[in-house]
């Protein structure tokens, strides 16, 4: 299952993302659905196999936009259709949001953003593999 993520650093003052994201949906010939004021998604069909690809957007703080691409495409083949969707979405967002830069991309930078860790309570969350440590002993 493909899961590709990117993080865009927005230009200060880019508080209203509704119009550029709605325009992205128009350009990709699909409807953008707003889940709440900070989260939106769109569904695309990619390639001759009609692969269903979901793209989720999350506004983080005032200066970051997270883009997550999900599909059933296998990562063992490099997920070329899902990767092409991510590339197309990022290219269009960088054009629609002047002054925006690409801060992180999972297929380029690896699956974990370096220098940051999610917090769960007071403990850094390191993922399921660390939670399973010691099982089967």
N, CA, C and O atoms as a MOPAC input file, in Angstrom:
PM7 MOZYME 1SCF
protein

 N      0.84200 1    -1.18000 1     0.00000 1
 C      0.00000 1     0.00000 1     0.00000 1
 C      0.88300 1     1.23700 1     0.00000 1
 O      1.73200 1     1.39500 1     0.87800 1
 N      0.69300 1     2.10500 1    -0.96700 1
 C      1.51400 1     3.30400 1    -1.08900 1
 C      1.04600 1     4.38000 1    -0.12000 1
 O     -0.14900 1     4.61700 1     0.05700 1
 N      2.02700 1     5.01800 1     0.49900 1
 C      1.77000 1     6.15500 1     1.37800 1
 C      2.94300 1     7.10400 1     1.19300 1
 O      4.05500 1     6.82700 1     1.64200 1
 N      2.69100 1     8.21200 1     0.53500 1
 C      3.72400 1     9.20400 1     0.26000 1
 C      3.31600 1    10.51300 1     0.91000 1
 O      2.15200 1    10.90800 1     0.86200 1
 N      4.27700 1    11.17400 1     1.51300 1
 C      3.98400 1    12.39700 1     2.25000 1
 C      4.93400 1    13.50400 1     1.83000 1
 O      6.09100 1    13.25600 1     1.49200 1
 N      4.42800 1    14.72800 1     1.85600 1
 C      5.25500 1    15.90600 1     1.59900 1
 C      4.81600 1    17.00800 1     2.55200 1
 O      3.67300 1    17.04000 1     3.00700 1
 N      5.74100 1    17.90400 1     2.84200 1
 C      5.44800 1    19.03700 1     3.70900 1
 C      5.91900 1    20.29600 1     3.00200 1
 O      7.08300 1    20.41500 1     2.61900 1
 N      4.99300 1    21.23200 1     2.83600 1
 C      5.29800 1    22.49900 1     2.18400 1
 C      5.41000 1    23.60000 1     3.22400 1
 O      4.58600 1    23.69100 1     4.13400 1
 N      6.43000 1    24.43400 1     3.08700 1
 C      6.57000 1    25.62200 1     3.93400 1
 C      5.91200 1    26.77400 1     3.19200 1
 O      6.30800 1    27.12400 1     2.08100 1
 N      4.90400 1    27.35600 1     3.82200 1
 C      4.12800 1    28.41400 1     3.18700 1
 C      4.75200 1    29.77600 1     3.44800 1
 O      5.42800 1    29.99100 1     4.45400 1
 N      4.51100 1    30.67700 1     2.52800 1
 C      4.95400 1    32.05200 1     2.70000 1
 C      4.16300 1    32.67800 1     3.84100 1
 O      2.95100 1    32.47800 1     3.92100 1
 N      4.81000 1    33.42600 1     4.72300 1
 C      4.05100 1    34.07500 1     5.79800 1
 C      2.89800 1    34.89500 1     5.23500 1
 O      3.04900 1    35.61700 1     4.24900 1
 N      1.75900 1    34.76700 1     5.87600 1
 C      0.56700 1    35.48600 1     5.43100 1
 C     -0.31200 1    34.67700 1     4.49400 1
 O     -1.32600 1    35.18600 1     4.01700 1
 N      0.04700 1    33.43100 1     4.21700 1
 C     -0.76000 1    32.56900 1     3.34100 1
 C     -1.84900 1    31.87300 1     4.14200 1
 O     -1.96200 1    30.64700 1     4.10800 1
 N     -2.64400 1    32.64200 1     4.85700 1
 C     -3.62300 1    32.04900 1     5.75500 1
 C     -4.82000 1    31.44300 1     5.03400 1
 O     -5.37800 1    30.45700 1     5.51600 1
 N     -5.23300 1    31.99500 1     3.89800 1
 C     -6.40600 1    31.48400 1     3.21200 1
 C     -5.98600 1    30.51800 1     2.11000 1
 O     -5.64500 1    30.93500 1     1.00300 1
 N     -6.01300 1    29.23800 1     2.41800 1
 C     -5.63800 1    28.22200 1     1.44400 1
 C     -6.83400 1    27.65500 1     0.69900 1
 O     -6.66900 1    26.86500 1    -0.23000 1
 N     -8.02500 1    28.04700 1     1.09500 1
 C     -9.22300 1    27.48100 1     0.48700 1
 C     -9.24800 1    27.71300 1    -1.02000 1
 O     -9.49200 1    26.77300 1    -1.77600 1
 N     -9.00500 1    28.92700 1    -1.47100 1
 C     -9.08400 1    29.22600 1    -2.89600 1
 C     -8.03600 1    28.45900 1    -3.70500 1
 O     -8.40200 1    27.85500 1    -4.71300 1
 N     -6.73800 1    28.44600 1    -3.32200 1
 C     -5.77100 1    27.67200 1    -4.11100 1
 C     -6.04600 1    26.16600 1    -4.11200 1
 O     -5.83300 1    25.50900 1    -5.13100 1
 N     -6.50800 1    25.61300 1    -3.00700 1
 C     -6.80700 1    24.18200 1    -2.97100 1
 C     -8.05400 1    23.86300 1    -3.79300 1
 O     -8.10400 1    22.83200 1    -4.46400 1
 N     -9.05200 1    24.73100 1    -3.74700 1
 C    -10.22600 1    24.54600 1    -4.60800 1
 C     -9.81500 1    24.60700 1    -6.07800 1
 O    -10.31200 1    23.83200 1    -6.89500 1
 N     -8.90700 1    25.53200 1    -6.41600 1
 C     -8.42200 1    25.64900 1    -7.78800 1
 C     -7.66200 1    24.39300 1    -8.19900 1
 O     -7.74400 1    23.97300 1    -9.35300 1
 N     -6.92400 1    23.78900 1    -7.27300 1
 C     -6.22200 1    22.53300 1    -7.54900 1
 C     -7.22000 1    21.45300 1    -7.94600 1
 O     -6.98500 1    20.71200 1    -8.90000 1
 N     -8.32400 1    21.35800 1    -7.22700 1
 C     -9.35800 1    20.39100 1    -7.56900 1
 C     -9.91100 1    20.62300 1    -8.96100 1
 O    -10.13100 1    19.67000 1    -9.70800 1
 N    -10.13900 1    21.88000 1    -9.32000 1
 C    -10.64000 1    22.21600 1   -10.65400 1
 C     -9.62500 1    21.78900 1   -11.70600 1
 O     -9.99800 1    21.18600 1   -12.71200 1
 N     -8.33600 1    22.09500 1   -11.48900 1
 C     -7.29600 1    21.75300 1   -12.46100 1
 C     -7.14200 1    20.24300 1   -12.62800 1
 O     -6.80600 1    19.76900 1   -13.71300 1
 N     -7.38700 1    19.49100 1   -11.56300 1
 C     -7.26500 1    18.03300 1   -11.62700 1
 C     -8.58900 1    17.36100 1   -11.99100 1
 O     -8.69100 1    16.13400 1   -11.98700 1
 N     -9.59600 1    18.16900 1   -12.30200 1
 C    -10.92100 1    17.68500 1   -12.71500 1
 C    -11.55300 1    16.76200 1   -11.68400 1
 O    -12.11400 1    15.71900 1   -12.01800 1
 N    -11.44800 1    17.16800 1   -10.42800 1
 C    -12.09300 1    16.43200 1    -9.35000 1
 C    -12.55800 1    17.42400 1    -8.29000 1
 O    -12.13900 1    18.58200 1    -8.28400 1
 N    -13.41500 1    16.96700 1    -7.40700 1
 C    -13.94200 1    17.84600 1    -6.36800 1
 C    -13.11100 1    17.72600 1    -5.10400 1
 O    -12.85300 1    16.62200 1    -4.62500 1
 N    -12.69800 1    18.84700 1    -4.57200 1
 C    -11.99800 1    18.89600 1    -3.30100 1
 C    -13.04900 1    18.93700 1    -2.19700 1
 O    -13.96100 1    19.76200 1    -2.24000 1
 N    -12.93000 1    18.06300 1    -1.22000 1
 C    -13.87500 1    18.01000 1    -0.10600 1
 C    -13.19500 1    18.57600 1     1.13100 1
 O    -12.13000 1    18.11200 1     1.53800 1
 N    -13.82600 1    19.58500 1     1.72200 1
 C    -13.29700 1    20.15300 1     2.97000 1
 C    -13.87300 1    19.35300 1     4.12800 1
 O    -15.08800 1    19.30600 1     4.31900 1
 N    -12.98400 1    18.71900 1     4.90500 1
 C    -13.40000 1    17.90800 1     6.04600 1
 C    -13.65900 1    18.78400 1     7.26400 1
 O    -14.54400 1    18.49700 1     8.07000 1
 N    -12.88900 1    19.84300 1     7.39100 1
 C    -13.03500 1    20.87700 1     8.41900 1
 C    -12.19700 1    22.05400 1     7.93200 1
 O    -11.61500 1    21.96300 1     6.85000 1
 N    -12.10800 1    23.15800 1     8.68000 1
 C    -11.37600 1    24.32900 1     8.17300 1
 C     -9.88200 1    24.09500 1     7.90000 1
 O     -9.26600 1    24.88900 1     7.18800 1
 N     -9.29200 1    23.04000 1     8.44000 1
 C     -7.85600 1    22.80500 1     8.27600 1
 C     -7.52400 1    21.56600 1     7.44800 1
 O     -6.35300 1    21.33600 1     7.14600 1
 N     -8.50400 1    20.77400 1     7.07900 1
 C     -8.26200 1    19.50300 1     6.39200 1
 C     -9.17200 1    19.35100 1     5.18200 1
 O    -10.35900 1    19.67600 1     5.22700 1
 N     -8.58200 1    18.84500 1     4.09300 1
 C     -9.33900 1    18.62600 1     2.85800 1
 C     -8.81300 1    17.36600 1     2.18600 1
 O     -7.71300 1    16.90000 1     2.48600 1
 N     -9.61200 1    16.81900 1     1.27200 1
 C     -9.16400 1    15.64100 1     0.52500 1
 C     -9.73800 1    15.67900 1    -0.87800 1
 O    -10.75300 1    16.32100 1    -1.14600 1
 N     -9.05800 1    14.97300 1    -1.75700 1
 C     -9.58900 1    14.75300 1    -3.09400 1
 C     -9.26400 1    13.33200 1    -3.50000 1
 O     -8.28800 1    12.74800 1    -3.03000 1
 N    -10.08200 1    12.78200 1    -4.37100 1
 C     -9.91300 1    11.41700 1    -4.86100 1
 C     -9.68300 1    11.46800 1    -6.35800 1
 O    -10.40800 1    12.13300 1    -7.09700 1
 N     -8.64800 1    10.74500 1    -6.79000 1
 C     -8.27300 1    10.70700 1    -8.19600 1
 C     -8.22400 1     9.27200 1    -8.68600 1
 O     -8.12200 1     8.33800 1    -7.89000 1
 N     -8.29500 1     9.10200 1    -9.98300 1
 C     -8.11000 1     7.80600 1   -10.62300 1
 C     -6.86700 1     7.94700 1   -11.49200 1
 O     -6.77800 1     8.85600 1   -12.31800 1
 N     -5.89700 1     7.03500 1   -11.30000 1
 C     -4.61800 1     7.14200 1   -12.00500 1
 C     -4.35200 1     5.92300 1   -12.87800 1
 O     -4.62100 1     4.78800 1   -12.48400 1
 N     -3.82300 1     6.17400 1   -14.06200 1
 C     -3.34400 1     5.11400 1   -14.93800 1
 C     -4.43500 1     4.30000 1   -15.59800 1
 O     -5.62200 1     4.46700 1   -15.31500 1
 N     -4.00300 1     3.40100 1   -16.50000 1
 C     -4.95900 1     2.56800 1   -17.23700 1
 C     -5.67300 1     1.54700 1   -16.35300 1
 O     -6.73000 1     1.03500 1   -16.72400 1
 N     -5.10000 1     1.25100 1   -15.18800 1
 C     -5.73600 1     0.30000 1   -14.26900 1
 C     -6.78400 1     0.97300 1   -13.37600 1
 O     -7.39500 1     0.31500 1   -12.53400 1
 N     -6.99300 1     2.29000 1   -13.55800 1
 C     -7.96300 1     3.06300 1   -12.77200 1
 C     -7.71200 1     2.93500 1   -11.27200 1
 O     -8.63000 1     2.69100 1   -10.49000 1
 N     -6.44300 1     3.10600 1   -10.88900 1
 C     -6.05300 1     3.06100 1    -9.48000 1
 C     -6.67500 1     4.22700 1    -8.72500 1
 O     -6.51900 1     5.38200 1    -9.12300 1
 N     -7.38000 1     3.92800 1    -7.63500 1
 C     -7.95700 1     4.96000 1    -6.78000 1
 C     -6.86200 1     5.53700 1    -5.89100 1
 O     -6.19500 1     4.80100 1    -5.16400 1
 N     -6.67700 1     6.84900 1    -5.94900 1
 C     -5.65200 1     7.52900 1    -5.16000 1
 C     -6.33500 1     8.63000 1    -4.35700 1
 O     -7.08500 1     9.43700 1    -4.90600 1
 N     -6.07100 1     8.65600 1    -3.06200 1
 C     -6.62100 1     9.69100 1    -2.18400 1
 C     -5.49900 1    10.65100 1    -1.80400 1
 O     -4.40200 1    10.22500 1    -1.44200 1
 N     -5.78100 1    11.94400 1    -1.89000 1
 C     -4.82300 1    12.96800 1    -1.50300 1
 C     -5.43900 1    13.75700 1    -0.35200 1
 O     -6.51700 1    14.33500 1    -0.49000 1
 N     -4.74400 1    13.77400 1     0.78400 1
 C     -5.20800 1    14.49300 1     1.96900 1
 C     -4.32400 1    15.71500 1     2.20100 1
 O     -3.10900 1    15.65700 1     2.01300 1
 N     -4.93700 1    16.81100 1     2.60500 1
 C     -4.22800 1    18.04900 1     2.89600 1
 C     -4.51000 1    18.43900 1     4.34000 1
 O     -5.64800 1    18.35700 1     4.80200 1
 N     -3.47200 1    18.86300 1     5.04800 1
 C     -3.63600 1    19.31800 1     6.43200 1
 C     -2.82400 1    20.58200 1     6.63000 1
 O     -1.61200 1    20.59200 1     6.41000 1
 N     -3.49200 1    21.64400 1     7.04400 1
 C     -2.80600 1    22.87900 1     7.37900 1
 C     -2.27200 1    22.73600 1     8.79800 1
 O     -3.03600 1    22.55100 1     9.74600 1
 N     -0.96400 1    22.82200 1     8.93000 1
 C     -0.30700 1    22.68900 1    10.23400 1
 C      0.20900 1    24.04900 1    10.65900 1
 O      1.10300 1    24.61500 1    10.03100 1
 N     -0.36300 1    24.55800 1    11.72300 1
 C      0.02800 1    25.89500 1    12.16300 1
 C     -0.33600 1    26.91200 1    11.09900 1
 O     -1.32200 1    26.74600 1    10.38000 1
 N      0.45600 1    27.95500 1    11.00400 1
 C      0.18700 1    29.00200 1    10.01800 1
 C      1.11100 1    28.91400 1     8.81900 1
 O      0.91800 1    29.63100 1     7.83700 1
 N      2.11800 1    28.04200 1     8.88200 1
 C      3.12800 1    28.10300 1     7.83700 1
 C      3.49900 1    26.76000 1     7.21100 1
 O      4.52400 1    26.66600 1     6.53600 1
 N      2.68500 1    25.71000 1     7.42000 1
 C      2.99600 1    24.42000 1     6.82500 1
 C      1.73100 1    23.75300 1     6.29800 1
 O      0.67000 1    23.80500 1     6.91900 1
 N      1.87800 1    23.12300 1     5.13300 1
 C      0.80300 1    22.34600 1     4.53600 1
 C      1.31700 1    20.94200 1     4.30200 1
 O      2.29600 1    20.74700 1     3.58200 1
 N      0.66400 1    19.96700 1     4.90200 1
 C      1.02100 1    18.56600 1     4.72900 1
 C      0.18000 1    17.97900 1     3.60700 1
 O     -1.02100 1    18.23400 1     3.51500 1
 N      0.83100 1    17.18400 1     2.74800 1
 C      0.16400 1    16.50700 1     1.64400 1
 C      0.44000 1    15.01600 1     1.80400 1
 O      1.59700 1    14.60300 1     1.88700 1
 N     -0.60800 1    14.21400 1     1.84800 1
 C     -0.47300 1    12.76400 1     2.00300 1
 C     -1.19700 1    12.07500 1     0.85500 1
 O     -2.37800 1    12.32400 1     0.61700 1
 N     -0.47800 1    11.20000 1     0.14100 1
 C     -1.04500 1    10.43900 1    -0.97100 1
 C     -1.13700 1     8.98300 1    -0.54700 1
 O     -0.13500 1     8.38200 1    -0.16000 1
 N     -2.34500 1     8.40900 1    -0.61900 1
 C     -2.59000 1     7.00300 1    -0.25900 1
 C     -3.19400 1     6.26900 1    -1.44500 1
 O     -4.02900 1     6.81400 1    -2.16700 1
 N     -2.75700 1     5.01000 1    -1.64000 1
 C     -3.37700 1     4.15400 1    -2.64100 1
 C     -3.07500 1     2.70400 1    -2.29700 1
 O     -2.30900 1     2.42400 1    -1.37400 1
 N     -3.67600 1     1.78800 1    -3.03600 1
 C     -3.42500 1     0.35900 1    -2.84700 1
 C     -2.24600 1    -0.13000 1    -3.69300 1
 O     -1.96500 1    -1.32800 1    -3.73400 1
 N     -1.57300 1     0.77500 1    -4.35300 1
 C     -0.44300 1     0.41500 1    -5.19800 1
 C      0.72300 1    -0.07900 1    -4.33900 1
 O      1.01000 1     0.49500 1    -3.28800 1
 N      1.37600 1    -1.11800 1    -4.77500 1
 C      2.47400 1    -1.70100 1    -4.01400 1
 C      3.72500 1    -0.83100 1    -4.01400 1
 O      4.12800 1    -0.30400 1    -5.05000 1
 N      4.32400 1    -0.69100 1    -2.85400 1
 C      5.56500 1     0.07100 1    -2.74100 1
 C      6.76300 1    -0.72300 1    -3.26200 1
 O      7.80800 1    -0.14400 1    -3.55900 1
 N      6.61700 1    -2.04500 1    -3.37400 1
 C      7.73900 1    -2.85500 1    -3.85900 1
 C      8.10500 1    -2.49700 1    -5.30000 1
 O      9.25300 1    -2.67300 1    -5.70700 1
 N      7.15000 1    -2.00200 1    -6.06600 1
 C      7.40900 1    -1.57500 1    -7.44100 1
 C      7.75800 1    -0.09800 1    -7.51300 1
 O      7.95900 1     0.43600 1    -8.60300 1
 N      7.83200 1     0.56500 1    -6.37600 1
 C      8.12200 1     1.99600 1    -6.34300 1
 C      6.89900 1     2.87700 1    -6.45500 1
 O      7.01800 1     4.10200 1    -6.45400 1
 N      5.71900 1     2.27500 1    -6.55100 1
 C      4.44100 1     3.00200 1    -6.62600 1
 C      4.48800 1     4.13900 1    -7.65200 1
 O      4.27700 1     5.29800 1    -7.29500 1
 N      4.76400 1     3.82000 1    -8.92300 1
 C      4.92700 1     4.88200 1    -9.91900 1
 C      3.67900 1     5.73400 1   -10.14600 1
 O      3.80500 1     6.93700 1   -10.37600 1
 N      2.49600 1     5.15800 1   -10.09000 1
 C      1.27900 1     5.95100 1   -10.29800 1
 C      1.03500 1     6.89800 1    -9.13100 1
 O      0.69800 1     8.06500 1    -9.33200 1
 N      1.20500 1     6.40000 1    -7.91900 1
 C      1.02200 1     7.24000 1    -6.72700 1
 C      2.08000 1     8.33200 1    -6.67900 1
 O      1.78800 1     9.47200 1    -6.31600 1
 N      3.30300 1     7.98500 1    -7.04500 1
 C      4.39800 1     8.95800 1    -7.07100 1
 C      4.10900 1    10.04600 1    -8.12000 1
 O      4.39900 1    11.22100 1    -7.89200 1
 N      3.53900 1     9.65300 1    -9.26400 1
 C      3.19500 1    10.62300 1   -10.30700 1
 C      2.09600 1    11.56800 1    -9.82000 1
 O      2.12500 1    12.76000 1   -10.12800 1
 N      1.13100 1    11.04800 1    -9.06600 1
 C      0.07800 1    11.90400 1    -8.49600 1
 C      0.70000 1    12.89900 1    -7.52700 1
 O      0.38300 1    14.08700 1    -7.57600 1
 N      1.57900 1    12.43200 1    -6.65000 1
 C      2.24100 1    13.34200 1    -5.70200 1
 C      3.00200 1    14.42200 1    -6.45800 1
 O      2.90700 1    15.60100 1    -6.11900 1
 N      3.74800 1    14.03100 1    -7.46600 1
 C      4.52700 1    14.98600 1    -8.26300 1
 C      3.62700 1    16.03500 1    -8.89600 1
 O      3.92700 1    17.22900 1    -8.85200 1
 N      2.52500 1    15.59000 1    -9.48200 1
 C      1.59700 1    16.51300 1   -10.13700 1
 C      0.96200 1    17.47300 1    -9.12400 1
 O      0.86300 1    18.67300 1    -9.37900 1
 N      0.53700 1    16.94500 1    -7.98400 1
 C     -0.08100 1    17.78500 1    -6.95100 1
 C      0.92800 1    18.81300 1    -6.43500 1
 O      0.59200 1    19.98900 1    -6.29500 1
 N      2.14900 1    18.38700 1    -6.15400 1
 C      3.16100 1    19.31400 1    -5.64300 1
 C      3.50900 1    20.38600 1    -6.66600 1
 O      3.61900 1    21.56100 1    -6.31500 1
 N      3.68300 1    20.00000 1    -7.92300 1
 C      3.99400 1    20.98500 1    -8.97000 1
 C      2.91300 1    22.04700 1    -9.06000 1
 O      3.20500 1    23.23800 1    -9.16500 1
 N      1.66300 1    21.60800 1    -9.01700 1
 C      0.55700 1    22.56800 1    -9.11700 1
 C      0.45000 1    23.43900 1    -7.86900 1
 O      0.18900 1    24.63800 1    -7.97000 1
 N      0.65000 1    22.84100 1    -6.68600 1
 C      0.59100 1    23.64100 1    -5.46000 1
 C      1.68600 1    24.69600 1    -5.42900 1
 O      1.44200 1    25.83100 1    -5.02000 1
 N      2.88600 1    24.33300 1    -5.85600 1
 C      3.99000 1    25.30700 1    -5.86300 1
 C      3.69600 1    26.45200 1    -6.82600 1
 O      4.13700 1    27.58000 1    -6.60100 1
 N      2.95800 1    26.17300 1    -7.89300 1
 C      2.56000 1    27.22100 1    -8.82700 1
 C      1.41400 1    28.06400 1    -8.26500 1
 O      1.40700 1    29.28500 1    -8.42000 1
 N      0.44200 1    27.41200 1    -7.60900 1
 C     -0.72700 1    28.12100 1    -7.07200 1
 C     -0.41800 1    28.91300 1    -5.80100 1
 O     -1.13400 1    29.85800 1    -5.46900 1
 N      0.64200 1    28.53300 1    -5.09300 1
 C      1.00900 1    29.19000 1    -3.83500 1
 C      2.40000 1    29.81000 1    -3.97200 1
 O      3.38000 1    29.21200 1    -3.52900 1
 N      2.50700 1    30.99900 1    -4.57700 1
 C      3.81300 1    31.63400 1    -4.76700 1
 C      4.54800 1    31.81200 1    -3.43000 1
 O      3.94000 1    32.13800 1    -2.41100 1
 N      5.84300 1    31.59400 1    -3.45700 1
 C      6.66100 1    31.74800 1    -2.25700 1
 C      6.70300 1    30.50100 1    -1.39200 1
 O      7.36800 1    30.48800 1    -0.35600 1
 N      6.00200 1    29.45500 1    -1.80500 1
 C      5.97600 1    28.19700 1    -1.06000 1
 C      7.18500 1    27.35600 1    -1.45200 1
 O      7.61500 1    27.37100 1    -2.60600 1
 N      7.73200 1    26.62100 1    -0.48100 1
 C      8.86200 1    25.74400 1    -0.77800 1
 C      8.59500 1    24.34800 1    -0.22700 1
 O      7.83700 1    24.17500 1     0.72800 1
 N      9.22300 1    23.37000 1    -0.83900 1
 C      9.09300 1    21.98300 1    -0.42900 1
 C     10.09400 1    21.72400 1     0.69600 1
 O     11.30300 1    21.77600 1     0.47400 1
 N      9.59700 1    21.44500 1     1.89800 1
 C     10.45200 1    21.24800 1     3.06900 1
 C     10.82200 1    19.78100 1     3.27800 1
 O     11.89400 1    19.47900 1     3.80400 1
 N      9.94100 1    18.87200 1     2.86700 1
 C     10.14300 1    17.44600 1     3.12600 1
 C      9.32800 1    16.64400 1     2.12700 1
 O      8.21600 1    17.02300 1     1.76000 1
 N      9.89800 1    15.53700 1     1.69900 1
 C      9.19300 1    14.63000 1     0.79700 1
 C      9.66300 1    13.21700 1     1.10800 1
 O     10.85700 1    12.92800 1     1.02300 1
 N      8.72600 1    12.32600 1     1.47000 1
 C      9.09300 1    10.99800 1     1.95600 1
 C      9.81900 1    10.15900 1     0.91200 1
 O     10.70600 1     9.38300 1     1.26900 1
 N      9.46900 1    10.28900 1    -0.36800 1
 C     10.15700 1     9.48800 1    -1.37700 1
 C     11.55300 1    10.01500 1    -1.69200 1
 O     12.33600 1     9.33000 1    -2.35000 1
 N     11.86700 1    11.20500 1    -1.23700 1
 C     13.18900 1    11.79500 1    -1.42300 1
 C     14.00700 1    11.75800 1    -0.14200 1
 O     15.20000 1    11.45800 1    -0.16900 1
 N     13.35700 1    12.06700 1     0.98800 1
 C     14.05600 1    12.25700 1     2.25300 1
 C     13.94900 1    11.08600 1     3.21400 1
 O     14.57500 1    11.10600 1     4.27400 1
 N     13.17500 1    10.07100 1     2.87100 1
 C     12.99200 1     8.93500 1     3.76300 1
 C     11.67100 1     9.01600 1     4.48700 1
 O     11.00200 1    10.04900 1     4.45700 1
 N     11.28800 1     7.92800 1     5.14100 1
 C      9.95700 1     7.85500 1     5.74500 1
 C      9.78400 1     8.66500 1     7.02500 1
 O      8.65200 1     8.87900 1     7.45900 1
 N     10.86300 1     9.11700 1     7.63500 1
 C     10.75500 1     9.85900 1     8.89600 1
 C     11.44900 1    11.19400 1     8.73300 1
 O     12.61400 1    11.24800 1     8.33800 1
 N     10.73400 1    12.28300 1     9.03700 1
 C     11.36100 1    13.60100 1     8.98400 1
 C     12.47600 1    13.64600 1    10.00900 1
 O     12.24500 1    13.39500 1    11.19200 1
 N     13.67400 1    13.95900 1     9.57100 1
 C     14.82000 1    14.02600 1    10.46000 1
 C     14.69900 1    15.23800 1    11.38000 1
 O     14.24500 1    16.30400 1    10.96500 1
 N     15.11000 1    15.06100 1    12.62800 1
 C     15.12500 1    16.16800 1    13.56800 1
 C     13.80900 1    16.43200 1    14.26100 1
 O     13.72400 1    17.35100 1    15.07500 1
 N     12.77200 1    15.65400 1    13.96500 1
 C     11.49400 1    15.83900 1    14.64200 1
 C     10.98200 1    14.49100 1    15.09000 1
 O     11.23900 1    13.47100 1    14.45000 1
 N     10.26600 1    14.48900 1    16.17900 1
 C      9.59600 1    13.27700 1    16.64800 1
 C      8.22600 1    13.67300 1    17.13200 1
 O      8.07000 1    14.69800 1    17.79700 1
 N      7.23400 1    12.87600 1    16.80900 1
 C      5.89300 1    13.14800 1    17.30300 1
 C      5.87500 1    12.87400 1    18.79900 1
 O      6.58400 1    11.98800 1    19.27500 1
 N      5.09200 1    13.60400 1    19.52600 1
 C      4.95400 1    13.39700 1    20.94900 1
 C      3.62800 1    12.71400 1    21.24500 1
 O      2.59000 1    13.11600 1    20.71900 1
 N      3.65700 1    11.69300 1    22.07600 1
 C      2.46200 1    11.05800 1    22.59800 1
 C      2.55800 1    11.22100 1    24.10400 1
 O      3.35200 1    10.55000 1    24.76400 1
 N      1.74200 1    12.11600 1    24.64100 1
 C      1.88300 1    12.45000 1    26.05900 1
 C      3.23000 1    13.13400 1    26.25300 1
 O      3.54200 1    14.10000 1    25.55500 1
 N      4.03500 1    12.63700 1    27.20200 1
 C      5.36300 1    13.19400 1    27.44700 1
 C      6.46200 1    12.36300 1    26.80800 1
 O      7.64500 1    12.64200 1    27.00400 1
 N      6.08300 1    11.34300 1    26.04500 1
 C      7.05800 1    10.42100 1    25.47400 1
 C      7.08300 1    10.53900 1    23.96300 1
 O      6.02300 1    10.55100 1    23.33700 1
 N      8.28500 1    10.62800 1    23.34200 1
 C      8.32000 1    10.65200 1    21.87400 1
 C      7.75300 1     9.35600 1    21.31400 1
 O      8.04800 1     8.27600 1    21.82500 1
 N      6.93500 1     9.45800 1    20.26100 1
 C      6.36400 1     8.28200 1    19.61800 1
 C      7.32300 1     7.86400 1    18.50900 1
 O      7.60400 1     8.64600 1    17.60100 1
 N      7.81900 1     6.65300 1    18.57800 1
 C      8.80700 1     6.18000 1    17.62500 1
 C      8.24300 1     5.17700 1    16.64200 1
 O      8.97100 1     4.72700 1    15.75800 1
 N      6.99700 1     4.81100 1    16.75300 1
 C      6.38000 1     3.90300 1    15.81000 1
 C      6.08000 1     2.54900 1    16.40400 1
 O      6.51000 1     2.23900 1    17.51500 1
 N      5.33800 1     1.73900 1    15.66100 1
 C      4.86400 1     0.45500 1    16.15100 1
 C      6.00700 1    -0.50600 1    16.45700 1
 O      5.88600 1    -1.31000 1    17.38100 1
 N      7.11100 1    -0.45200 1    15.71700 1
 C      8.18900 1    -1.41400 1    15.93800 1
 C      8.76800 1    -1.27700 1    17.34000 1
 O      9.16200 1    -2.27400 1    17.94400 1
 N      8.82600 1    -0.04500 1    17.87100 1
 C      9.36200 1     0.12200 1    19.20900 1
 C      8.36100 1    -0.34100 1    20.26300 1
 O      8.74800 1    -0.78300 1    21.34500 1
 N      7.07000 1    -0.23700 1    19.94200 1
 C      6.04500 1    -0.66500 1    20.89600 1
 C      6.01000 1    -2.18200 1    20.98200 1
 O      5.62800 1    -2.73500 1    22.01300 1
 N      6.40300 1    -2.86000 1    19.91100 1
 C      6.39400 1    -4.31800 1    19.88000 1
 C      7.67700 1    -4.91300 1    20.45400 1
 O      7.78800 1    -6.13200 1    20.58600 1
 N      8.63800 1    -4.07000 1    20.79200 1
 C      9.92300 1    -4.54500 1    21.29200 1
 C      9.70600 1    -5.40300 1    22.55300 1
 O      9.03000 1    -4.99300 1    23.49700 1
 N     10.27600 1    -6.55200 1    22.53700 1
 C     10.16300 1    -7.44800 1    23.69200 1
 C      9.06400 1    -8.46400 1    23.55100 1
 O      8.99400 1    -9.39200 1    24.35700 1
 N      8.18800 1    -8.33400 1    22.55300 1
 C      7.12900 1    -9.33100 1    22.36000 1
 C      7.73500 1   -10.62200 1    21.85100 1
 O      8.70400 1   -10.60300 1    21.09200 1
 N      7.19200 1   -11.70000 1    22.24900 1
 C      7.64800 1   -13.00400 1    21.79700 1
 C      8.81100 1   -13.51500 1    22.60500 1
 O      9.37600 1   -14.55400 1    22.26400 1
 N      9.20400 1   -12.81300 1    23.69000 1
 C     10.33400 1   -13.25700 1    24.50500 1
 C      9.87900 1   -14.22300 1    25.55100 1
 O     10.69100 1   -14.71000 1    26.33800 1

